[in-house]
């Protein structure tokens, strides 16, 4: 079974995510557990956590992952940004744990000119500094990136290196993103390219570390190193590539989450309808 879903808003409170996901017919969903553009988040009360759990049960308990705040930079050098990033990550892990979520998607960060290897060492140290202080909770799902600027994670070997360096490997997983992979130079727009990628993921990480996949077409061309999402079939990756992906036997049971443009409030509904059509063809 393909677990097709979308990133949904939690405006009005975390439990509202399930009303929105049910309206879309989502079999999986992604949420923010706090404002993604601010360091501080409002308190998660016990009452809201309980209401979230009730709404989740009433919605037949689809898989739910969280996405970390965009401000986090786990590769930052010693200083205020690094400390804020570590505190922010710890807060989001704890919020996700209280909500019962299995995964928190996090971008590795940017090395800011320090070089990739030093940046990867800093990411692993930040993860260990946070995870070593927290009780077991959701896995941190390191997301592959498009590679803009000094962003880390645009090669699978970057994520593999972080996992290998960490003292908490069992608490780490990965998240793929079709737009990011395409922009980074992985030919996921071709069947053999996707097959090779998934084989490489299994070889480097093991099948169990793949926590979810973000489904996004790309506005920019192959290997552009630019992260610009497009609606499914409306970008450079193309409809045929997503038809192959959503029918791929390796991805049965992996949450496939849309992060496509939804400017008119109907983008996710159209994209999900198209993906269901492609999956059934």
N, C-alpha and C positions, 0 to 999 in steps of 0.2 A: 504494500500500500504506500502510495506517495503522500507525504505529509505536507501538502501545500498550504501556505499561510502568508501572513504579511506583518510588517511592523505597524502596530496600531497605537493610536493616541490613548493616553490615560487622563486627558483633560476631564476634570470633575471628580477625580479620584481613581486610584488603581483598579478597583473592581469594574469600572466602566469599560475596561479593555475587552472584557468578555462579551458585553453587549455589542460592541463594534465588530469583534471577530466573528461572532455568531451571524451577524447581518451579512458578512462577507462569505460565510460558509467555510471559515478557516479550519483546517485540521491541525494547525500549529500557529504560534504567534510569537512576536518579539515586542518587548516594551522597554521604556526607560523607567527605572525605579526612583529617579529623581530628575530634576531639571538638568538636561544634558549640556547646557551652556553656562552653568554656574557651579562654583566650587561647593557651595553650601546647598543643602536641600532641607525642605521642611520635615518635621518629625514624622516618622512612620509610627502611628499609634497602634496599640494592640487591637483596637476596634477595627481599624482599616485592614490590618493583616487578617483578622478573622473574617471580615466581609469579603476580602479577596479570596480566601480559601473556600467560602461558601459559593461565591459566584463561579469559581473554577470547577467545583464539583457539579454545579448545576449545568455547566457547559460541557459535561462529559470528559473533563480533564484532558484537554489537548496539551501537547508539549508546549512549554513556555520557556523562552530564554530572555535574558535582559541584555541590553546594550549599554556599555559604559559611557560616561561623559566624554565629550570631545576634548575637554581641556586637559585630560590626563596625559602626561608624558613621562613614562617610566624610564626613558633613556636620558632624562635631564641630568646635568651634572649636579653635584652637591649644592644645595641652596633652596630658596623658597619654593620654586616650581616643583622640584623633586619631592620635597616634604609635603606639599599640598597634594601632589599626585598620589603619593603613598597613602596619605590620610583619606583622600577621596576614594581610592580603590578599596581600602579597608571598609569604608562606610557602605559602598555599593555591594560588596560581598556580603556584609552583615545584613543589609536590607534584603538582598536576594535569598539569603539563608532563612530569614524570618518568613519570607513568602513561600518557601519550599521550592524555589527554582533550582534546576539542575545545572544551569550554565550562565555565565556572564561574559559576553563578547567584549574584548578589549583590544584596541590598536596598540601595537608594541611601543610606538613612540618615534621620535626623531632624534638623531644623534647630534644635530646642530653644529656639524663641522668637526666633531671629535673622531669621526671615522666609524665604519660599520662595526668592526670587532669591539671597539671600546663601547659603542652604543649597546651592542648585544649583551656585553658583560654587565652594563648598568641595568638593563631591563631585568636580567635574571636576578641581580642583587636586589632590585626593588621588589620583585615578586617574592623572593625569599624573605625579605624584611617584613612584608605584609603577611604572607601566609603563615610564617613561623609564629605569629602572634595571635592567630585566629583559630577557633575550633573548626572542625571539618564542615564544609558547606558546598556551595556550587563550584564546579570546575571553572577556572578562568580559561576562556576560549580565545586564544590568540588569533587575531584576524589577519589574513593575507592582505597586503595593501597594494595600491597602484604604483607606488614608488616616487611620488612627487617630492621634490626637494630632497631633504635628508631623511625622509621617512624610512624606517626599517620595516621588514616583513614583506618586501616585494619579491623575495625569493623564498621558496619552501625551506631551503637550507638555513635561512635566518631563523625561522620558527623552530626548526630542528635543533639548531645551536642553543637557543634559549632553553628549550626543554632539557637538553643534555646538561647545561650548566646549572640548572635549578636543583635544589635539594628537595623540592616538592613536586617531582615529576608526575606523581599520581594525581595531582590536583590541577593538572594542565591538560587542555585539549586544543583543538584548532577549529577555526571557522573559515570557510572558503567564500569568496565573492566572485561571481562570474565577470563583472565589469573590471574589478581590480586585477584578476588573473589575466584577462585579455589585454588590459592596458600595460601590464607588467611583461608581456611577451609570451604568455602561455596560450597556445592556439586552441582554446576551448570552443572556438567557432567551427572546428572540424571534428568529426566523430573520432578519428584516430588521436587527435589532440586531447580530447576529453578522456579517452581511454588511457592514454599515457599518463596524464595528470593523476587520475585516480589510482593507477598502479604505483606511481611515485609516492602519493600520499600514504598508501598502505605500507610501502617499503620503508619510508622514513619514520612513520608515526605509529603504524598499526591501525587497523580499521576502527578500533574502539575510540580513538582520539578525535575522530571527526564528529564534532558536536552539532553543526548545522551548516547550511549553505545559504548565502544571500543571492537571490536571483535578480540580476540587473542587466539590462542591455547597456551598451556603451555609446555615448555621443561621439567619442573620439576614436580615431583609428587604432589598429593593432599596434602594440608596443609603444604607444604614445607617452606612457607614464603619466597620464592625466586621468583623474577620477571624476568622470561626469556621467551620471546615470541616465539611462533612457528607458522608456517603456518597452516591454517585451515585444520583440519583432520590429521595433521602430528605430533601432540603432545599428551599429556596425557588426554586432555578433549575429543577429538575425534569427528569424523564426525557426528555421530548420535546426539550428543548434539547440534551441530550447526544447524542440520536439524530441530530439535524441536524448537530451539530459533527463527530461521528466519521465522517460520510459526506461531509463538505465537501471538494470537490476541491482547494481552495486548501491544505488541510492534509495532503495526501498527502506522505509523506516527512518531516514534522515530528514529532519525538519528542513524544508525548502522555503525560505522566507523572502518575500518581496520587499525591496526598498526602493521601488521605482517612483517616479514623480506622480503625485496625486493632487495636482493643483486645483482641479475642479471637484475634488471629492469622489470622483468615479474612476480614477486611474487604477487603483488596486482592484476594484471590482472587474474592470475590463481585462486587466492582466490575468487575474485568476480565472476568469471565464475562458480566456484564450489557452492558458496552460492546461486547464481541464480538458478542453477540446483536443489539444495536442496529445495529452496523455492517453486519451481514449481512442485516438485514431489508429 
